[in-house]
Structure formats: structure tokens, C-alpha cells
């Protein structure tokens, strides 16, 4: 029976190949879209958490990590924060989102920093060019962003509707990919003497959760975030995106099922006479339906495997030319396999029932 299934698939190799490719494209769309969304969020979360400090202190009512908040925390508050037991150093951090034509989301997060104190805590170092001065329309970028956008030191980049000069590149990537002087960001947003957040470095041997609890008790109106949890906050902070991905997976599964349905329906129509011969030789309706279902399941399996291979190839190319990340989650791969096989079985259901219910005499006389 297995040889019969394979011979049926090889009888029309072009149609079999097109069917497998149709399913593979659906799988590619599912795995790549989910992987790109999760990978991008996780990569950004890792950068935001990779700041050398264990705690981020923000103003009350701050929503998300998009850089849309105004400057509300007085810079002088750092003097009070450093007095909390267990706190070693406090660094001011401005965050703001600006319009960006060359970004997929249409905006880009900027960090406003005082370079000396920021680099002391975060550990960034200048690779090319020079560090930021205290003020002025200048910026530094991480080397990954430089490779992606092909920027050079001395080149200009448009921020806040005017040109900023790229004065240096840095490593490792931490926080926003572009950093400008904090004073420049304050002047731009009318936040002189204020900031949006503080990075808090704790003393060696201290527990971050205990220090966070002390900060919360001393400043109950403000937000205390552990930087170790920022990555998961990113992953959980976009419920609308998760809904979109679930709908997308459902649509792709329906399309795959329709590809199988069309393929197997055409197959049954072409093999009407062959099915009549099998019936006349005593093959049961269940066996005939099972042959059709097996063929559909094999097409689905081949399509899923090819789709995953194409996804890995696309991921390889993408990560070589951009800073985007595609997360290949084993859970998503298993779900895709199950969805593909279930879609193939559902798509084969009607053609299999039609083949099983054909009248043997009419099938033999079919031309």
C-alpha cells in the first residue's frame, strides 16, 4: 500500500512539487513571522537589560519601554537614591522615541547619557572615533547598528528633524542603539534638570530584590524594575501582537488545508477509473480513503520540512545583513508540524470520502 501511495505522488511530479511548495510557503510565513517578532522583541529586551546596573528606577505611571514618557524625575534625586543601603552608584538616563524613516516600526529609541558615568556602570567602550561630549548635536552608535546601516564616523544622521554628527561607535550593544548627550535631549524636550529614569548599580554581595524592596519603601510612588526581568517584560508586553500571530497562524493553516484539498480533489478526479479497479478487486472503502489520506499527510510532512529548511536559510541570510533576530523556538516548530499535519488531514477529508463512496461500475466506465 505504501508503494501505491508513493507511486501516486510520483505520477504527477510537477503537481506534487507545487503542492509541497505551497505548504512550505505557508510554514515559512508562520515560523518566520513568529520567529522574527519574538526574536526582535527578545533581542531588544536583552539590550535594554544589558546595562550593567541591576535596577531601573522610573517615574510613577510610566507605561512600557517605548521612550514616550516625559522628563519627570529631577536629576538631583540621584543623591537621595545613592543613600539607600546597598546602592553603589546611580546614573541618569534619558529615553525618547523619535521618527525614523529607515526603521520598520517608523520610530527609534534614543538614550540620553552622560558618557563618563554611564560607561563606568554599563561598561561600553569606544571602538572608533571619540566619546560623547557634554552637549551638542552629536551621537554614538553601536557597531552592530553601524554594520547594518553602513554608517561611518563623521557621517550625519537625522534626529529631531535636524542633523546629528556620528562621533564614535561603541561596544557592547546596551540600551538604545543610538546615544546622544543627556543635556541635548533635555534641551530638546524641555526637561532641563530632569530625566526619565535612573540606572542603579548595587554593591557587591547585595541582593537586587532586597535593594528593590528598600527603594520601593523609600520611594513608593515610583516604579522599580529589575533589569534581569526586562527581557520577559518585552515578551509579555505586546498582547495585541500575540493575538495577531495567533490569527496569522490560523490563516496560514487554513491556506495549507485548502492547498491539500485542491490537490487531493484533483487527484481523486483523475484516478476515478483506478479507484474503480481497486474496488472491483475487493479493496474496502476504508482502505481507499486511507490511501488518499496518507498521500495528503505525506505532502503535508514534506511541505513542513521544506518550509522549516527555507526558514533556516532565510534566517541565516537575514542575520548576516541586518541586526534583526529570528528566534527558532522548538515549541513553534512542533506546533507548526502538528498544524501542518492536521491541516493536511482536514484537507484530505472530503476527497477521501468522495473516493471511498464512488460506485465501482461508474468508476470503471469513467473516461
C-alpha positions in Angstrom: 0.0 0.0 0.0 3.0 2.3 0.8 4.3 1.8 -2.8 0.9 2.7 -4.1 0.9 6.0 -2.2 4.4 6.9 -3.4 3.6 5.9 -7.0 0.5 8.1 -6.9 2.7 11.1 -5.7 5.3 10.5 -8.4 2.6 10.1 -11.1 2.3 13.8 -11.3 5.7 15.1 -10.0 5.1 18.7 -11.0 1.8 18.9 -9.2 3.3 17.2 -6.2 6.2 19.7 -6.1 3.8 22.7 -6.4 1.7 21.3 -3.6 4.7 20.8 -1.4 6.0 24.3 -2.2 2.5 25.8 -1.4 2.6 24.2 2.0 6.2 25.1 2.6 5.5 28.8 1.9 2.7 28.7 4.5 5.1 27.1 7.0 7.8 29.7 6.1 5.3 32.5 6.8 4.3 31.0 10.1 7.7 30.2 11.5 9.5 33.2 10.1 6.9 35.8 11.2 6.6 34.4 14.7 10.3 33.9 15.0 11.1 37.5 13.7 8.5 39.0 16.1 9.8 37.1 19.1 13.4 37.4 18.2 13.2 41.2 17.7 11.4 41.6 21.0 13.9 39.4 22.8 16.9 41.0 21.3 15.7 44.4 22.3 14.8 43.2 25.7 18.3 41.8 26.1 19.9 45.1 25.1 17.7 47.0 27.5 18.6 44.7 30.3 22.3 44.6 29.4 23.1 47.9 31.1 25.4 46.7 33.9 23.0 48.0 36.6 20.6 45.7 38.4 17.7 48.1 38.9 16.0 50.7 36.8 14.1 53.4 38.6 11.3 55.3 36.8 8.6 57.8 37.5 5.2 56.7 38.6 2.7 56.0 35.9 5.4 55.2 33.3 4.0 52.8 30.7 6.0 50.3 28.7 9.6 50.8 27.5 8.8 52.8 24.3 10.5 56.1 25.2 7.3 58.1 25.1 7.4 59.3 28.6 8.2 63.0 29.5 11.2 64.0 31.7 9.7 64.0 35.2 12.4 62.8 37.6 14.7 65.5 38.9 18.4 64.7 38.4 19.1 65.7 42.0 17.0 62.6 43.1 20.1 60.6 42.4 21.7 62.0 45.6 18.8 60.5 47.6 18.8 57.2 45.8 22.5 56.6 46.5 21.9 56.9 50.2 19.7 53.8 50.2 21.5 50.9 51.9 23.2 48.6 49.3 23.2 51.1 46.5 26.6 51.8 45.0 26.0 54.2 42.1 23.1 55.9 40.4 23.2 57.0 36.7 20.8 59.4 35.0 19.2 58.0 31.8 17.0 59.8 29.3 15.0 57.8 26.9 13.0 59.2 24.0 11.5 57.8 20.8 12.0 59.7 17.5 10.6 59.3 14.0 12.8 57.1 11.7 12.2 56.6 8.0 14.7 53.7 7.8 13.2 51.7 10.6 10.4 49.1 10.2 8.4 50.5 13.1 8.6 54.1 12.0 10.4 55.2 15.1 13.6 54.6 17.0 14.6 54.7 20.7 17.4 57.1 21.8 19.3 57.2 25.0 20.4 60.5 26.5 23.5 59.9 28.7 26.4 61.5 30.5 29.1 59.3 28.9 31.6 59.1 31.7 29.2 58.0 34.4 27.2 55.8 32.0 30.2 53.9 30.6 31.5 53.4 34.1 28.4 51.4 35.1 27.3 49.9 31.7 30.8 49.1 30.5 30.6 50.4 27.0 33.8 51.4 25.3 34.6 53.4 22.2 35.7 51.3 19.2 36.1 54.1 16.6 36.1 57.9 16.9 35.6 59.6 20.3 33.2 59.6 23.2 30.2 62.0 23.6 30.9 65.5 24.9 28.6 67.0 27.5 26.4 68.7 25.0 25.8 69.3 21.3 24.2 67.6 18.2 26.4 64.5 18.2 25.7 60.8 18.6 27.5 57.5 19.1 26.1 54.2 17.7 26.8 50.6 18.5 28.9 48.6 15.9 26.0 46.3 15.0 23.9 49.2 14.0 26.8 50.7 12.1 27.2 47.5 10.1 23.5 47.3 9.3 23.1 50.9 8.2 26.6 51.3 6.7 27.3 54.5 8.8 30.7 55.9 9.2 32.2 58.1 11.9 31.7 61.7 10.8 28.6 61.0 8.9 25.3 62.7 9.8 22.1 61.1 11.0 18.7 62.8 11.2 17.2 63.0 14.7 14.6 65.5 15.9 14.3 66.9 12.4 17.9 68.0 12.3 21.3 66.5 11.6 23.4 64.9 14.3 27.1 64.0 13.7 28.2 60.4 14.5 31.3 61.0 16.5 32.0 57.4 17.5 31.0 53.7 17.7 30.8 51.6 20.8 30.6 48.0 22.1 28.9 46.1 23.6 25.3 46.9 22.5 23.3 48.1 25.5 20.1 50.0 25.7 19.2 52.0 22.6 21.5 51.7 19.6 21.9 55.5 19.3 23.1 57.6 22.2 23.2 61.4 22.4 24.2 63.8 25.3 21.6 63.9 28.1 21.8 67.7 28.1 20.9 67.8 24.4 17.9 65.6 24.9 16.8 67.7 27.9 17.0 70.9 25.9 15.1 69.3 23.0 12.2 68.1 25.2 12.2 71.0 27.7 13.4 68.7 30.5 16.3 70.7 31.9 17.5 69.3 35.2 15.2 66.2 34.8 15.4 62.7 33.4 13.2 59.8 32.6 15.0 57.0 34.6 17.9 56.1 36.8 20.1 53.1 36.4 21.1 51.8 39.9 24.2 49.7 40.5 24.2 47.8 43.7 27.1 46.9 45.9 28.8 43.5 45.6 27.2 40.8 47.6 23.9 42.5 47.8 20.6 41.0 46.7 18.9 43.0 43.9 15.4 42.1 45.1 16.1 43.3 48.6 17.5 46.6 47.4 14.5 47.0 45.1 12.2 46.5 48.1 14.1 49.1 50.1 13.8 51.5 47.2 10.1 50.8 46.9 9.6 51.5 50.6 11.6 54.7 50.4 10.0 55.9 47.2 6.6 54.2 47.0 5.2 56.4 44.2 7.9 55.4 41.7 8.5 52.3 39.5 11.3 49.8 40.4 12.3 47.4 37.7 14.9 44.6 37.9 16.9 44.7 34.7 17.1 40.9 34.7 13.3 40.9 34.1 13.2 43.5 31.3 13.5 40.8 28.6 10.4 39.0 29.8 8.6 42.3 30.2 9.2 42.9 26.5 8.0 39.4 25.6 4.8 39.8 27.6 4.1 43.5 26.9 2.5 43.2 23.5 -0.8 41.3 23.8 -2.1 42.7 20.5 1.0 41.2 18.7 0.3 37.8 20.2 -3.3 38.0 19.0 -2.1 38.9 15.6 0.3 36.0 15.5 -2.4 33.5 16.5 -4.7 34.8 13.8 -1.8 34.6 11.3 -1.1 31.0 12.2 -4.8 30.1 11.8 -5.0 31.8 8.4 -1.8 30.0 7.2 -3.2 26.7 8.4 -6.4 27.2 6.5 -4.5 28.1 3.3 -2.4 24.9 3.7 -5.6 22.8 4.2 -7.1 24.4 1.0 -3.9 23.6 -0.9 -4.2 19.9 0.2 -7.9 19.9 -0.6 -7.5 21.2 -4.1 -4.6 18.8 -4.8 -6.3 15.7 -3.5 -9.7 16.6 -5.1 -7.9 16.8 -8.4 -6.1 13.6 -7.7 -9.3 11.7 -6.9 -10.9 13.0 -10.1 -8.0 11.9 -12.3 -7.9 8.5 -10.6 -11.6 7.7 -10.7 -11.0 4.7 -13.0 -8.1 3.5 -10.9 -10.3 3.7 -7.8 -13.0 1.7 -9.6 -10.4 -1.0 -10.4 -9.3 -1.2 -6.7 -12.9 -1.5 -5.6 -13.6 -4.3 -8.1 -10.6 -6.2 -6.7 -12.1 -6.1 -3.3 -10.4 -3.1 -1.6 -12.6 -1.7 1.1 -13.8 1.9 1.3 -11.7 2.5 4.4 -8.5 1.4 2.7 -9.2 3.6 -0.3 -9.9 6.6 2.0 -6.7 5.8 4.0 -4.6 5.8 0.8 -5.8 9.3 -0.1 -5.2 10.5 3.5 -1.7 9.0 3.6 -0.8 10.8 0.4 -2.1 14.1 1.8 -0.3 13.6 5.1 3.0 12.9 3.3 2.6 16.0 1.1 2.0 18.0 4.3 5.0 16.5 6.0 7.3 17.2 3.1 5.9 20.7 2.9 6.5 21.4 6.6 10.1 20.0 6.4 10.8 22.1 3.3 9.3 25.2 5.0 11.4 24.8 8.1 14.6 24.4 5.9 13.6 27.6 3.9 13.1 29.4 7.2 16.6 28.5 8.5 18.1 29.6 5.2 16.2 32.9 5.3 17.2 33.4 8.9 20.9 32.8 8.0 20.8 35.4 5.2 18.9 37.9 7.3 21.2 37.8 10.3 24.2 38.3 8.1 23.0 41.5 6.5 20.9 43.1 9.4 20.8 43.2 13.2 17.4 41.5 13.2 17.0 38.3 15.1 14.8 35.3 14.2 14.0 33.0 17.1 13.6 29.4 16.1 11.6 28.1 19.0 11.2 24.3 19.3 7.7 24.9 20.6 6.8 26.9 17.4 8.4 24.2 15.2 6.4 21.4 16.9 3.2 23.5 16.7 3.8 24.1 13.0 4.4 20.4 12.4 1.1 19.5 14.2 -0.9 22.2 12.5 0.5 21.2 9.1 -0.4 17.5 9.5 -3.8 18.4 10.9 -4.4 20.8 8.0 -3.4 18.0 5.6 -5.7 15.5 7.2 -8.6 18.0 7.1 -7.9 18.9 3.5 -7.9 15.2 2.5 -11.2 14.5 4.3 -13.6 15.4 1.5 -11.5 13.9 -1.3 -11.0 10.7 0.7 -14.7 10.4 1.4 -15.5 11.1 -2.2 -13.1 8.4 -3.4 -14.5 5.9 -0.9 -18.1 6.5 -1.9 -17.6 6.2 -5.7 -19.6 3.5 -7.3 -17.3 0.8 -8.7 -19.3 0.4 -12.0 -19.5 4.1 -12.7 -15.8 4.5 -11.8 -14.8 1.8 -14.2 -16.7 3.4 -17.0 -15.2 6.9 -16.3 -13.1 8.4 -19.1 
